[in-house]
Amino acid sequence: MPHRGLEDVVSRANDPKTKGSNEIDQELSHVRLPLSRSASEPPDSSTIDRVYQDRNRLDEVDPNRYARAVIRLDNIGYSRGKQILFLEASAAIQRGEKIGLIGPNGAGKSTLFRMIMKEEEPDEGQVMIDRGVTLGYFSQDVGDMSGRPVVAEVMAGAGVVAEVGAELAHLEQALANTTDPVELDRLVNRFGEVQSRFDELDGYALDGKARAILSGLGFEQDQMDADVGKLSGGWKMRVALARILLLRPNVMLLDEPSNHLDLESLIWLEGFLADFEGALLMTSHDREFMNRVVNKIIEIDAGELTTYTGDYDFYEQQRAISERQAQAQYERQQAMLAKESRFIERFKAQAAKAAQVQSRIKKLDKIEKVEPPKTRETLVFKFKPAARSGDDVARFDQVKKAYGQRVIYNGLDLLLRRGERWCVMGVNGAGKSTLLKMIAGQTEPDSGQVTVGASVKMGYFAQHAMDQLAPERTVWEMLVESFPLATIGSLRSLAGCFGFSGDDVEKPCRVLSGGEKARLILALMLFDPPNFLVLDEPTNHLDLATKEMLLQALADFQGTMLFVSHDRRFLGALSNRVLELTPKGIQVFTGGYTEYVALSGHEAPGLRPL
């Protein structure tokens, strides 16, 4: 939006009659840094000048503007067709707060982000953003990226400093190609102004800052200088996240930033966000990540926004207390109403009690009825008893595996015994997935032998397994085809356990989200129970409720497990052995992940410093 009328807005903002009014806030909230210009286009120098001056003048209008909420949601209402997402919902985000936004799938979390970004408008109420506030929004839709190095792609999102840097580069090129003395003099003067501003904005450190962030998110130096268009979707997500982190806006809106990150990058991001001085609103399906980052929770539930002060664990405790109190209050009132109704019914025909009966009828008419407390649907899945395997479940004997010149394993010896639960740790490229593929028979060692023991029935969840679902088959058809002898009731129960209820079972696989596909694969794998589970990142794309269900189910699993995960709650709750893959070979820890952290002094191999 152009910055027309700023003189008038600033003047009225300083007027005692209008200072602090919502109208002024709304006008000033449209002042934004231009973030969407392509770095290949020469920037408009007047725009840069105007934005730079506007920000300074807004500071003069209200130097204490961050003492109040930077974003306010005031009685918003929003519906999508017949579905009501928000109804008179209100919340506020203060400066420096780090807030976790939670709610079931489809509750409206992404819609709320889009409303704050002015990409959608509420049907009722207002979304008010404080004057001069800059927003950085990371979503799962990263758009097209190609044609320039990764580090350049990240730097292009750095806001006004990127704009100034782009103009500086444009001026350098123009100076090299200009011979006209008058034009040369004009360019030299402008170059001096822009260079001074670029230096003031610490622009010469921008490349180093971008590379530090990319390194924290798992990029090697050679990857940073390669074409961003050659990256996979997951790595492009990291680039998009790096753009927002480099921007350091006043408010970060992060929609599932923990997706596609390995454990090392996830822990690095926690440290980065802990040092971030602005406000943060984020969603995440990683419980431990939420606990370490946020200090407030905003829950979307049945169209309302409810705020809890504290981390995710504290929210769960408070929510449970509130539910118990609401249930007790409802039951007390129901008992009182029943008692009064019995009195009225017993004595309504007796003249001597007529006055008391009428009094109690009037009393009941005036009582504000307590609504039945809302109950959350919880997913529960229990394994059927699986046949017992032999004591030796799987063995690696002198296994060698290499990809080209890169040696992954050289003389690997390992024995997995019945009842052991191994989690595999290692940096990207250490060979975690390769280990699981070899034991599942998906790839062969170059030499040596991988042997699966007697009476072992394996269930293998691979990261690419979701791509093997028949696109045109519905969820129900996949279940019936996989288990033709199962009863309809048992299959419907299975579908419900994994979040497919009602018409959801009629969805074709091609329209399922990543989380729904993962749930379907897990349902297909676990219904006819294996006694040896090999799981490669089984919690990717799963929401918190499904993760909790899977965690409880696997905690009760009586067989053997070998798994890779970046979810620390999962690792700590399920493992009793740790296999760490290092450049010097494997290290075995006979305790679980919690003991591994205590003994090794780190939560993951290859952690990068902030």
C-alpha positions as CSV (number, residue, x, y, z in Angstrom):
1,M,0.0,0.0,0.0
2,P,1.5,3.4,-0.9
3,H,2.4,5.7,2.0
4,R,0.2,8.5,0.9
5,G,-1.2,10.8,3.6
6,L,1.5,10.0,6.2
7,E,1.9,13.7,6.9
8,D,-1.8,13.9,7.8
9,V,-1.7,10.7,9.8
10,V,1.4,11.8,11.8
11,S,-0.2,15.2,12.4
12,R,-3.4,13.7,13.7
13,A,-1.6,11.1,15.7
14,N,0.1,13.9,17.7
15,D,-3.2,15.7,18.1
16,P,-4.5,15.2,21.7
17,K,-8.0,14.7,20.3
18,T,-7.1,11.7,18.2
19,K,-3.8,10.4,19.6
20,G,-4.1,6.7,20.4
21,S,-7.4,6.2,18.6
22,N,-8.1,3.0,16.8
23,E,-8.6,4.9,13.6
24,I,-5.0,6.2,13.7
25,D,-3.7,2.7,14.7
26,Q,-5.5,1.3,11.7
27,E,-4.0,3.8,9.3
28,L,-0.5,3.5,10.6
29,S,-0.7,-0.3,10.6
30,H,-0.5,-0.3,6.8
31,V,3.1,1.0,6.9
32,R,5.0,-2.1,6.0
33,L,8.5,-2.8,4.7
34,P,8.3,-3.9,1.0
35,L,9.3,-7.6,1.2
36,S,8.0,-9.0,-2.1
37,R,10.1,-7.2,-4.7
38,S,12.3,-9.5,-6.8
39,A,16.0,-9.0,-6.1
40,S,16.6,-9.0,-9.9
41,E,14.6,-5.7,-10.2
42,P,16.3,-2.4,-9.4
43,P,14.5,-1.0,-6.4
44,D,12.7,2.4,-6.4
45,S,15.0,4.6,-4.4
46,S,12.2,6.9,-3.5
47,T,10.4,4.0,-1.9
48,I,13.5,3.1,0.2
49,D,13.9,6.7,1.3
50,R,10.2,7.0,2.2
51,V,10.1,3.7,4.2
52,Y,13.3,4.6,6.0
53,Q,12.0,8.1,6.9
54,D,8.5,6.8,7.8
55,R,9.9,4.3,10.3
56,N,11.9,7.0,12.0
57,R,9.0,9.4,12.1
58,L,6.7,6.8,13.5
59,D,9.2,6.3,16.4
60,E,8.9,10.1,17.0
61,V,5.1,9.9,17.0
62,D,5.0,7.2,19.7
63,P,8.5,6.1,21.0
64,N,6.7,3.8,23.6
65,R,4.5,2.0,21.1
66,Y,5.6,-1.4,22.2
67,A,4.3,-0.9,25.8
68,R,1.0,-2.1,24.5
69,A,-0.2,-5.0,22.4
70,V,1.4,-5.2,19.0
71,I,-1.5,-7.2,17.5
72,R,-5.1,-7.2,18.8
73,L,-7.9,-9.5,17.7
74,D,-11.1,-7.8,18.7
75,N,-14.3,-9.8,18.6
76,I,-13.5,-11.4,15.3
77,G,-16.0,-13.6,13.5
78,Y,-15.3,-15.7,10.4
79,S,-17.1,-18.5,8.7
80,R,-16.3,-20.7,5.7
81,G,-19.5,-21.9,4.2
82,K,-21.5,-23.5,7.0
83,Q,-18.5,-23.9,9.2
84,I,-18.0,-21.2,11.8
85,L,-14.2,-20.8,12.6
86,F,-14.4,-17.8,14.9
87,L,-17.2,-16.3,16.8
88,E,-16.6,-13.0,18.8
89,A,-13.1,-14.2,19.4
90,S,-10.5,-11.9,21.1
91,A,-6.8,-12.1,22.0
92,A,-3.7,-9.9,22.1
93,I,-0.1,-10.4,21.4
94,Q,2.3,-8.2,23.5
95,R,5.8,-7.2,22.6
96,G,8.3,-10.0,23.4
97,E,5.7,-12.7,24.0
98,K,6.3,-16.1,22.5
99,I,2.9,-17.7,21.9
100,G,1.9,-21.2,20.8
101,L,-1.2,-21.3,18.7
102,I,-3.0,-24.6,19.1
103,G,-6.2,-26.3,18.0
104,P,-7.4,-29.3,16.1
105,N,-6.9,-29.6,12.4
106,G,-9.3,-27.3,10.6
107,A,-9.9,-25.1,13.7
108,G,-8.6,-22.0,11.8
109,K,-4.9,-21.6,12.8
110,S,-3.7,-20.9,9.3
111,T,-6.7,-18.7,8.7
112,L,-5.8,-16.6,11.7
113,F,-2.3,-16.1,10.3
114,R,-3.7,-15.0,7.0
115,M,-6.0,-12.5,8.7
116,I,-3.1,-11.0,10.6
117,M,-1.2,-10.7,7.3
118,K,-4.3,-9.0,5.8
119,E,-4.6,-11.8,3.2
120,E,-8.1,-12.5,4.5
121,E,-10.5,-10.2,6.4
122,P,-12.8,-11.3,9.3
123,D,-16.5,-11.2,8.7
124,E,-16.9,-9.3,11.9
125,G,-14.6,-7.5,14.3
126,Q,-11.1,-6.2,13.7
127,V,-7.5,-7.4,13.5
128,M,-5.5,-4.4,14.6
129,I,-1.7,-4.1,14.2
130,D,0.2,-1.5,16.1
131,R,1.8,1.4,14.1
132,G,5.1,0.7,12.4
133,V,5.1,-3.0,13.2
134,T,6.8,-5.3,10.7
135,L,5.6,-8.8,10.2
136,G,7.5,-11.9,9.0
137,Y,5.3,-14.9,7.9
138,F,6.5,-18.4,7.3
139,S,3.9,-20.8,5.9
140,Q,4.1,-24.3,4.4
141,D,3.5,-22.8,0.9
142,V,7.0,-21.6,0.0
143,G,6.2,-20.8,-3.6
144,D,8.6,-21.1,-6.5
145,M,12.4,-20.7,-5.8
146,S,14.9,-21.0,-8.6
147,G,17.6,-19.1,-10.5
148,R,19.8,-17.8,-7.8
149,P,22.1,-19.2,-5.0
150,V,20.5,-20.3,-1.7
151,V,22.3,-17.5,0.2
152,A,21.1,-14.9,-2.3
153,E,17.5,-16.2,-1.9
154,V,17.7,-15.8,1.8
155,M,19.2,-12.3,1.7
156,A,16.5,-11.2,-0.8
157,G,14.0,-11.5,2.1
158,A,15.8,-9.2,4.5
159,G,13.4,-6.3,4.2
160,V,14.7,-2.7,3.7
161,V,18.3,-3.7,4.0
162,A,17.9,-6.0,1.0
163,E,16.2,-3.2,-0.9
164,V,19.1,-0.8,-0.1
165,G,21.6,-3.5,-1.0
166,A,19.8,-4.2,-4.3
167,E,19.9,-0.5,-5.2
168,L,23.6,-0.3,-4.2
169,A,24.4,-3.2,-6.6
170,H,22.3,-1.5,-9.3
171,L,24.2,1.8,-8.8
172,E,27.6,-0.1,-9.0
173,Q,26.6,-1.5,-12.4
174,A,25.3,1.9,-13.6
175,L,28.6,3.6,-12.6
176,A,30.6,1.0,-14.5
177,N,28.5,1.6,-17.7
178,T,28.1,5.4,-17.6
179,T,30.4,7.9,-19.4
180,D,28.1,11.0,-19.3
181,P,29.7,13.5,-16.7
182,V,26.4,14.8,-15.4
183,E,24.9,11.4,-15.0
184,L,28.1,10.1,-13.4
185,D,28.1,12.9,-10.9
186,R,24.4,12.2,-10.0
187,L,25.2,8.5,-9.6
188,V,28.2,9.1,-7.4
189,N,26.2,11.3,-5.1
190,R,23.4,8.8,-4.9
191,F,25.9,5.9,-4.4
192,G,27.4,7.7,-1.4
193,E,23.9,8.2,0.2
194,V,22.9,4.6,-0.4
195,Q,26.2,3.2,0.7
196,S,26.0,5.2,4.0
197,R,22.5,3.9,4.6
198,F,23.6,0.3,3.8
199,D,26.4,0.6,6.2
200,E,24.1,2.0,8.9
201,L,21.8,-0.9,8.4
202,D,24.7,-3.3,8.9
203,G,24.3,-4.5,5.3
204,Y,27.9,-5.6,4.9
205,A,27.3,-8.2,7.6
206,L,24.2,-9.5,5.8
207,D,26.0,-12.3,3.9
208,G,27.6,-13.6,7.1
209,K,24.4,-13.5,9.0
210,A,22.5,-15.3,6.2
211,R,25.2,-18.0,6.1
212,A,25.2,-18.4,9.9
213,I,21.4,-19.0,9.9
214,L,21.7,-21.4,6.9
215,S,24.4,-23.3,8.8
216,G,22.2,-23.6,11.9
217,L,19.4,-25.0,9.7
218,G,21.7,-27.7,8.4
219,F,23.2,-26.3,5.1
220,E,26.8,-27.0,4.2
221,Q,28.8,-24.1,2.6
222,D,28.7,-25.6,-0.9
223,Q,24.9,-25.9,-0.7
224,M,24.6,-22.2,0.2
225,D,26.2,-21.2,-3.1
226,A,24.2,-23.7,-5.2
227,D,21.0,-23.0,-7.1
228,V,18.1,-23.0,-4.8
229,G,15.9,-24.5,-7.5
230,K,17.8,-27.8,-7.2
231,L,16.7,-28.3,-3.6
232,S,13.9,-30.7,-2.5
233,G,10.7,-29.3,-1.1
234,G,11.8,-29.9,2.5
235,W,15.1,-28.0,2.0
236,K,13.2,-25.1,0.3
237,M,11.2,-24.9,3.4
238,R,14.4,-24.3,5.4
239,V,15.3,-21.5,2.9
240,A,12.0,-19.9,3.4
241,L,12.4,-20.1,7.2
242,A,15.9,-18.7,7.0
243,R,14.5,-15.6,5.1
244,I,12.2,-14.8,8.0
245,L,14.9,-15.4,10.6
246,L,17.3,-13.1,8.8
247,L,14.6,-10.4,8.5
248,R,14.1,-10.3,12.3
249,P,10.7,-8.5,12.1
250,N,8.9,-7.1,15.1
251,V,6.5,-10.1,14.9
252,M,7.2,-13.5,13.6
253,L,4.3,-15.7,12.4
254,L,5.6,-19.2,12.0
255,D,3.3,-22.0,10.8
256,E,4.9,-25.3,11.6
257,P,8.5,-24.2,11.5
258,S,9.6,-27.5,13.1
259,N,8.5,-29.5,10.0
260,H,11.3,-30.9,7.8
261,L,14.0,-30.1,10.4
262,D,16.3,-32.7,11.8
263,L,17.0,-32.7,15.6
264,E,20.2,-30.6,15.3
265,S,18.5,-27.9,13.3
266,L,15.5,-28.0,15.7
267,I,17.6,-27.4,18.7
268,W,19.5,-24.6,17.0
269,L,16.2,-23.0,16.1
270,E,15.1,-23.2,19.7
271,G,18.1,-21.2,20.7
272,F,17.6,-18.6,18.0
273,L,14.0,-18.0,18.9
274,A,14.9,-17.8,22.6
275,D,17.2,-14.9,21.8
276,F,14.7,-13.2,19.5
277,E,13.5,-10.0,21.1
278,G,10.3,-9.5,19.1
279,A,6.9,-11.2,19.5
280,L,6.3,-14.7,18.1
281,L,3.1,-16.6,17.2
282,M,3.7,-20.1,16.0
283,T,2.1,-23.5,15.5
284,S,4.0,-26.7,16.0
285,H,3.3,-30.4,16.4
286,D,6.5,-30.9,18.4
287,R,5.5,-30.7,22.1
288,E,9.1,-30.4,23.4
289,F,9.8,-27.6,21.0
290,M,6.7,-25.7,22.1
291,N,7.7,-26.2,25.8
292,R,11.1,-24.7,25.2
293,V,10.1,-21.7,23.1
294,V,6.6,-20.4,24.1
295,N,5.5,-18.6,27.3
296,K,1.9,-18.4,26.4
297,I,-0.7,-20.5,24.6
298,I,-3.7,-19.3,22.6
299,E,-6.1,-22.1,22.0
300,I,-8.7,-22.1,19.2
301,D,-11.7,-24.2,20.4
302,A,-15.2,-24.1,19.0
303,G,-14.7,-20.6,17.5
304,E,-13.3,-19.1,20.7
305,L,-9.7,-17.9,21.5
306,T,-8.7,-18.8,25.1
307,T,-5.3,-17.6,26.5
308,Y,-3.2,-19.6,29.0
309,T,0.0,-18.1,30.4
310,G,2.7,-20.8,30.4
311,D,4.2,-23.5,28.2
312,Y,2.3,-26.4,26.6
313,D,2.6,-28.7,29.6
314,F,1.2,-26.0,31.8
315,Y,-1.7,-25.4,29.3
316,E,-2.6,-29.1,29.4
317,Q,-2.6,-29.0,33.2
318,Q,-4.8,-25.9,33.3
319,R,-7.1,-27.2,30.6
320,A,-7.6,-30.4,32.6
321,I,-8.3,-28.5,35.8
322,S,-10.8,-26.2,33.9
323,E,-12.5,-29.2,32.4
324,R,-12.9,-30.9,35.8
325,Q,-14.2,-27.7,37.4
326,A,-16.7,-27.2,34.5
327,Q,-17.9,-30.8,34.8
328,A,-18.3,-30.5,38.6
329,Q,-20.2,-27.2,38.2
330,Y,-22.5,-28.7,35.6
331,E,-23.1,-31.8,37.7
332,R,-23.9,-29.7,40.8
333,Q,-26.4,-27.6,38.9
334,Q,-28.0,-30.7,37.3
335,A,-28.4,-32.3,40.8
336,M,-30.0,-29.1,42.1
337,L,-32.3,-28.9,39.1
338,A,-33.3,-32.5,39.5
339,K,-34.0,-32.0,43.2
340,E,-36.2,-28.9,42.5
341,S,-38.0,-30.7,39.7
342,R,-38.8,-33.6,42.0
343,F,-40.2,-31.2,44.6
344,I,-42.4,-29.5,42.0
345,E,-43.6,-32.7,40.5
346,R,-44.4,-34.2,44.0
347,F,-46.3,-31.2,45.4
348,K,-47.8,-29.4,42.3
349,A,-51.2,-30.9,43.0
350,Q,-51.3,-30.0,46.7
351,A,-52.9,-26.7,47.5
352,A,-50.9,-26.3,50.8
353,K,-47.7,-26.4,48.8
354,A,-48.9,-24.2,45.8
355,A,-47.0,-21.1,46.9
356,Q,-43.7,-23.1,47.4
357,V,-44.2,-24.8,44.1
358,Q,-44.7,-21.5,42.2
359,S,-41.7,-20.0,44.0
360,R,-39.5,-22.8,42.9
361,I,-40.8,-22.7,39.3
362,K,-39.9,-19.0,39.2
363,K,-36.6,-19.7,40.7
364,L,-35.8,-22.3,38.1
365,D,-36.9,-19.9,35.3
366,K,-34.4,-17.3,36.5
367,I,-31.4,-19.6,36.8
368,E,-28.8,-19.3,34.1
369,K,-28.3,-22.8,32.9
370,V,-24.7,-24.1,32.8
371,E,-23.9,-25.6,29.4
372,P,-22.6,-29.2,29.3
373,P,-18.8,-29.0,29.3
374,K,-17.2,-29.5,25.9
375,T,-15.3,-32.8,25.7
376,R,-12.3,-33.3,23.4
377,E,-12.2,-36.5,21.3
378,T,-9.2,-38.6,22.2
379,L,-7.7,-41.2,19.9
380,V,-6.9,-44.5,21.4
381,F,-5.3,-47.5,19.7
382,K,-4.2,-50.7,21.3
383,F,-2.1,-53.4,19.7
384,K,-3.5,-56.9,19.4
385,P,-1.1,-59.5,20.9
386,A,1.6,-60.4,18.4
387,A,3.3,-63.7,18.1
388,R,6.5,-63.9,20.0
389,S,9.7,-63.7,18.0
390,G,13.0,-65.5,18.6
391,D,15.5,-63.9,21.0
392,D,17.8,-62.7,18.2
393,V,15.6,-60.4,16.1
394,A,18.2,-59.0,13.6
395,R,21.9,-59.2,13.1
396,F,24.5,-57.2,11.1
397,D,27.7,-59.0,10.4
398,Q,30.7,-57.1,8.9
399,V,28.3,-54.9,6.8
400,K,29.8,-52.5,4.3
401,K,27.8,-49.9,2.5
402,A,28.9,-46.9,0.3
403,Y,27.3,-44.5,-2.1
404,G,30.0,-43.7,-4.7
405,Q,33.1,-42.5,-2.8
406,R,31.1,-41.9,0.4
407,V,31.4,-44.8,2.8
408,I,28.4,-45.1,5.1
409,Y,29.3,-48.4,6.9
410,N,32.5,-50.3,7.0
411,G,32.5,-53.5,9.0
412,L,29.3,-52.9,11.0
413,D,28.4,-55.5,13.6
414,L,25.2,-55.2,15.6
415,L,22.7,-57.5,17.3
416,L,19.1,-56.6,18.1
417,R,17.5,-58.7,20.8
418,R,13.8,-59.3,21.5
419,G,12.2,-56.5,23.6
420,E,14.9,-53.9,22.8
421,R,13.9,-50.5,21.6
422,W,16.7,-48.9,19.6
423,C,16.6,-45.3,18.5
424,V,19.2,-44.4,15.9
425,M,21.0,-41.0,16.2
426,G,23.2,-39.3,13.6
427,V,23.6,-36.2,11.5
428,N,22.1,-35.9,8.0
429,G,23.9,-38.3,5.8
430,A,25.2,-40.5,8.6
431,G,23.2,-43.5,7.3
432,K,20.1,-43.7,9.6
433,S,17.6,-44.4,6.9
434,T,20.1,-46.7,5.1
435,L,20.4,-48.8,8.2
436,L,16.6,-49.2,8.4
437,K,16.4,-50.0,4.7
438,M,18.9,-52.7,4.9
439,I,17.2,-54.4,7.8
440,A,13.8,-54.1,6.0
441,G,15.3,-55.6,2.8
442,Q,14.8,-52.4,0.8
443,T,18.5,-52.1,0.0
444,E,21.4,-54.6,0.0
445,P,24.8,-54.1,1.7
446,D,27.8,-54.0,-0.5
447,S,29.3,-56.8,1.5
448,G,28.6,-58.6,4.8
449,Q,25.2,-59.9,5.8
450,V,22.0,-58.6,7.4
451,T,19.9,-61.4,8.9
452,V,16.4,-61.3,10.4
453,G,15.7,-63.9,13.1
454,A,13.2,-66.7,13.4
455,S,9.5,-66.0,13.8
456,V,10.1,-62.2,13.1
457,K,7.1,-60.4,11.6
458,M,8.3,-56.9,10.6
459,G,6.3,-53.7,10.2
460,Y,8.3,-51.1,8.2
461,F,7.3,-47.4,8.1
462,A,9.4,-45.5,5.5
463,Q,9.4,-41.8,4.8
464,H,8.5,-42.5,1.2
465,A,5.7,-45.0,2.1
466,M,3.0,-42.4,1.8
467,D,3.8,-42.0,-1.9
468,Q,2.9,-45.6,-2.5
469,L,-0.8,-45.2,-1.6
470,A,-3.2,-45.7,-4.5
471,P,-4.2,-42.1,-5.4
472,E,-7.8,-43.0,-6.5
473,R,-8.5,-45.5,-3.7
474,T,-10.5,-44.1,-0.7
475,V,-9.4,-44.6,2.8
476,W,-12.1,-47.3,3.3
477,E,-11.1,-49.1,0.1
478,M,-7.5,-49.3,1.2
479,L,-8.5,-50.8,4.6
480,V,-10.9,-53.3,3.0
481,E,-8.4,-54.4,0.4
482,S,-5.6,-54.8,3.0
483,F,-7.7,-56.8,5.4
484,P,-10.5,-58.6,3.4
485,L,-11.3,-61.0,6.3
486,A,-11.8,-58.3,8.9
487,T,-15.2,-57.3,10.0
488,I,-16.7,-53.9,9.1
489,G,-17.0,-53.0,12.7
490,S,-13.3,-53.7,13.4
491,L,-12.2,-51.7,10.4
492,R,-14.4,-48.8,11.3
493,S,-13.0,-48.9,14.8
494,L,-9.4,-48.9,13.3
495,A,-10.3,-45.9,11.1
496,G,-11.7,-44.0,14.0
497,C,-8.6,-44.7,16.1
498,F,-6.5,-43.0,13.5
499,G,-8.7,-40.0,13.0
500,F,-10.9,-41.1,10.1
501,S,-14.5,-40.8,11.2
502,G,-17.7,-40.2,9.3
503,D,-17.2,-39.1,5.7
504,D,-13.4,-39.0,6.1
505,V,-13.2,-42.7,5.2
506,E,-14.6,-41.8,1.7
507,K,-11.7,-39.4,0.9
508,P,-9.5,-40.6,-2.0
509,C,-5.8,-40.9,-1.0
510,R,-4.8,-38.2,-3.5
511,V,-6.6,-35.5,-1.5
512,L,-5.2,-36.5,1.9
513,S,-2.9,-34.2,3.7
514,G,0.6,-35.4,4.7
515,G,-0.6,-36.1,8.2
516,E,-3.7,-38.1,7.0
517,K,-1.5,-40.2,4.7
518,A,0.9,-41.0,7.6
519,R,-2.1,-42.0,9.8
520,L,-3.4,-44.3,7.1
521,I,0.0,-46.0,6.6
522,L,0.3,-46.5,10.4
523,A,-3.3,-47.9,10.5
524,L,-2.5,-50.4,7.7
525,M,0.8,-51.4,9.4
526,L,-0.5,-51.8,12.9
527,F,-3.8,-53.6,12.5
528,D,-2.3,-57.0,11.9
529,P,0.4,-56.6,14.5
530,P,4.0,-57.2,13.8
531,N,6.5,-58.1,16.5
532,F,9.3,-56.0,15.1
533,L,8.7,-52.4,14.2
534,V,11.1,-50.5,12.0
535,L,10.0,-46.8,11.9
536,D,11.7,-44.0,9.9
537,E,10.4,-40.7,11.2
538,P,6.9,-42.0,12.0
539,T,5.8,-38.7,13.6
540,N,6.4,-36.4,10.6
541,H,3.2,-34.6,9.7
542,L,1.3,-36.0,12.7
543,D,-0.6,-33.5,14.9
544,L,-0.2,-33.5,18.6
545,A,-3.2,-35.6,19.4
546,T,-2.2,-38.4,16.9
547,K,1.4,-38.3,18.2
548,E,0.1,-38.8,21.7
549,M,-2.1,-41.7,20.7
550,L,0.8,-43.3,18.8
551,L,3.2,-42.7,21.7
552,Q,0.8,-44.5,24.1
553,A,0.2,-47.3,21.7
554,L,3.9,-47.9,21.2
555,A,4.7,-47.6,24.9
556,D,2.4,-50.7,25.3
557,F,3.9,-52.6,22.4
558,Q,5.5,-55.8,23.6
559,G,7.8,-56.4,20.6
560,T,11.1,-55.0,19.4
561,M,11.6,-51.6,17.9
562,L,14.2,-49.8,15.7
563,F,13.4,-46.3,14.9
564,V,14.5,-42.8,13.8
565,S,12.8,-39.7,15.1
566,H,13.5,-36.0,15.7
567,D,10.8,-35.8,18.4
568,R,12.5,-35.8,21.8
569,R,9.4,-36.8,23.7
570,F,9.1,-39.8,21.4
571,L,12.8,-40.7,21.8
572,G,12.7,-40.3,25.6
573,A,9.5,-42.3,26.1
574,L,10.2,-45.3,23.8
575,S,13.9,-46.1,23.7
576,N,15.9,-48.3,25.9
577,R,18.9,-48.5,23.6
578,V,20.7,-45.8,21.5
579,L,22.8,-46.3,18.4
580,E,24.8,-43.2,17.6
581,L,26.3,-43.1,14.1
582,T,29.6,-41.1,14.1
583,P,32.3,-40.6,11.5
584,K,34.5,-42.9,13.6
585,G,31.9,-45.7,13.6
586,I,29.0,-46.6,15.8
587,Q,28.6,-46.0,19.5
588,V,26.1,-48.0,21.6
589,F,24.4,-46.7,24.7
590,T,22.7,-49.4,26.8
591,G,20.2,-46.9,28.3
592,G,17.5,-44.9,26.5
593,Y,17.6,-41.4,25.0
594,T,17.4,-39.7,28.4
595,E,20.5,-41.6,29.6
596,Y,22.2,-40.9,26.3
597,V,21.8,-37.2,26.8
598,A,23.2,-37.4,30.3
599,L,26.2,-39.5,29.3
600,S,27.1,-37.7,26.0
601,G,26.3,-34.2,27.2
602,H,24.3,-33.3,24.1
603,E,20.8,-33.9,22.8
604,A,21.9,-34.7,19.3
605,P,25.2,-35.4,17.4
606,G,26.6,-32.5,15.3
607,L,24.9,-29.6,17.2
608,R,25.9,-26.2,15.7
609,P,26.5,-23.2,18.0
610,L,24.4,-20.1,17.7
